[in-house]
Amino acid sequence: MTDTPVKQQNTAAFYGQAVASFALALIAVTVGILRLDADAWVRGFLAIAVLYLTTSAFTLAKVVRDRQEIGQIVSRVDQARLEKMLADHDPYQKL
């Protein structure tokens, strides 16, 4: 019997909360930058910095997820090889 890991699924509520939280944070930062008492070039620089930080966060999250998925696949392949070796092994076979 194999113990395959169960793929975890996020609930719709968790997904909705994550999207709402991201949207609220982005709106709050945008309003903060727009209402900032500074020159337009300073606000523009901050806006570009926020966009860069946001895209970097998405890229980092994807890279971490991909690395985790690769680790799970390698683990499954190794587990399958071990199970095949154990199934093929006959301790009473004469050499």
C-alpha positions as CSV (number, residue, x, y, z in Angstrom):
1,M,0.0,0.0,0.0
2,T,1.4,3.4,-0.9
3,D,1.0,6.5,1.0
4,T,0.6,9.2,-1.6
5,P,0.4,12.7,-0.3
6,V,-2.9,14.3,-0.5
7,K,-2.9,17.5,-2.7
8,Q,-4.0,20.3,-0.5
9,Q,-6.7,22.5,-2.0
10,N,-7.5,26.0,-0.7
11,T,-11.1,26.8,0.0
12,A,-13.0,29.5,-1.9
13,A,-13.1,31.6,1.3
14,F,-9.3,31.5,1.7
15,Y,-8.8,32.4,-2.0
16,G,-11.3,35.3,-1.7
17,Q,-9.7,36.6,1.5
18,A,-6.2,36.5,-0.2
19,V,-7.5,38.4,-3.2
20,A,-9.4,40.9,-1.1
21,S,-6.4,41.5,1.1
22,F,-4.1,42.0,-1.8
23,A,-6.6,44.5,-3.5
24,L,-7.1,46.4,-0.2
25,A,-3.3,46.7,0.3
26,L,-2.7,47.9,-3.2
27,I,-5.5,50.4,-3.0
28,A,-4.2,51.7,0.4
29,V,-0.7,52.1,-1.0
30,T,-2.0,53.8,-4.1
31,V,-4.1,56.3,-2.1
32,G,-1.2,56.9,0.2
33,I,1.1,57.7,-2.7
34,L,-1.4,60.0,-4.4
35,R,-2.1,61.9,-1.2
36,L,1.5,62.2,-0.3
37,D,2.7,65.9,0.0
38,A,5.6,65.5,-2.4
39,D,6.5,66.3,-6.0
40,A,5.0,64.3,-8.8
41,W,8.4,62.6,-9.6
42,V,8.6,61.4,-6.0
43,R,5.1,59.9,-6.1
44,G,6.0,58.4,-9.5
45,F,9.2,56.8,-8.1
46,L,7.2,55.3,-5.2
47,A,4.5,54.0,-7.5
48,I,7.2,52.3,-9.7
49,A,8.8,50.9,-6.6
50,V,5.5,49.4,-5.4
51,L,4.9,47.9,-8.8
52,Y,8.4,46.4,-8.8
53,L,7.9,45.0,-5.3
54,T,4.6,43.5,-6.2
55,T,5.9,41.8,-9.4
56,S,8.9,40.5,-7.4
57,A,6.6,39.1,-4.7
58,F,4.6,37.2,-7.3
59,T,7.8,35.9,-9.0
60,L,9.2,34.7,-5.7
61,A,5.9,33.0,-4.7
62,K,5.9,31.2,-8.1
63,V,9.6,30.1,-7.7
64,V,9.0,28.8,-4.2
65,R,5.9,26.9,-5.3
66,D,7.7,25.4,-8.3
67,R,10.6,24.3,-6.2
68,Q,8.2,22.6,-3.7
69,E,6.4,20.8,-6.5
70,I,9.6,19.5,-8.0
71,G,10.6,18.2,-4.6
72,Q,7.3,16.4,-4.3
73,I,7.7,14.8,-7.7
74,V,11.3,13.7,-7.0
75,S,10.0,12.2,-3.6
76,R,7.3,10.3,-5.4
77,V,9.7,8.9,-8.0
78,D,12.1,7.8,-5.3
79,Q,9.2,6.3,-3.3
80,A,8.1,4.4,-6.4
81,R,11.6,3.1,-7.1
82,L,11.9,1.9,-3.5
83,E,8.6,0.1,-3.6
84,K,9.5,-1.6,-6.9
85,M,12.8,-2.8,-5.4
86,L,11.1,-4.1,-2.3
87,A,8.4,-5.8,-4.4
88,D,11.0,-7.4,-6.7
89,H,13.2,-8.5,-3.8
90,D,12.9,-12.2,-2.7
91,P,14.9,-12.8,0.5
92,Y,14.6,-16.6,-0.1
93,Q,16.1,-16.6,-3.5
94,K,19.3,-18.6,-3.9
95,L,22.3,-16.8,-5.2
